[in-house]
Amino acid sequence: MRHRIMGLSTGILLTTALVTGPAGAHGALENPLSRAAACGPESPKTAKSAACRAARAGSSGLPGDWDNLRVANVAGRDRQVIQDGRLCSAGIPAFKGLDLARADWPATTLRPGARFTFKYRGTIPHKGTFRLYVTKAGYDPAKPLKWSDLERKPFLKATDPKLTDGSYAIKGRLPDRNGRHLIYTIWQNSDTPDTYYSCSDVIFSAARNSGGAPLPAPAYREVGYSSSSWLAGVGALLAIAGSLITLALWPRHRRAGGK
């Protein structure tokens, strides 16, 4: 896979990337970017991130099966089935590198309390309920993630959200946090016995511009991952935030269905 980057020194940065999607599997959170997606085969983060290199060294499921992190027959008993320290891998040995306790995982910058559309890539669509949790104040990313690090109740919940351009769009409001945290996503299928798990590292920042007013939140912040092998033609994504313009282009190929 080749990624082509072009920069302009006129106050505007233009970035283009040509990427393709994974060969198969089922899904993972792409915005904010999950660890599995960040360390997947199509992500530019993989080669640049020391955390991803370490995760791949200890995980036979990475990078190829980044969207297949699932456990059967959990049936809502997540805290009983998934052990402390293994939340990001869901206890699956092939993904154990995702549990590494370190503070340099690729992270998405978010504005606390802002409205936000979470995007969950559905490489094979399913019915089910999404539950999103955030870590408590005082969370330490340098320690193994435990259930007690997460708020007891999800800050966002959605059942059978709409699948648009290969991703489930889940609209809600971001939790009120500051600094580095983790968003833990559980997708419990209703049409299969499987439950999917995703860890997304985030940085909550209430940045302000020189005039003291909050910075406008971009409609979408591209963090280095794009996948659309089940679509036809060519896809494009344009994000504008202040003087930064990011353009992502990728070929679209219709994929065969799967289970």
Secondary structure, 3 states (H helix, E strand, C coil): CCCCCCCCCCCCECCCCCCCCCCCCCCEEEECEEHHHHCCCCCCHHHHCHHHHHHHHCCCCCCCCCCCCEEECCCCCHHHHCCCCCCCCCCCHHHHHHHCCCCCCCCEEECCCCEEEEEEECCCCCCEEEEEEEECCCCCCCCCCCHHHECCCCCEEEECCCEECCEEEEEEECCCCCEEEEEEEEEEECCCCEEEEEEEEEEECCCECCCCCECCCCCCCCCCCCCCCCCCEEEEEEEEECCEEEEEEEEECCCCCCC
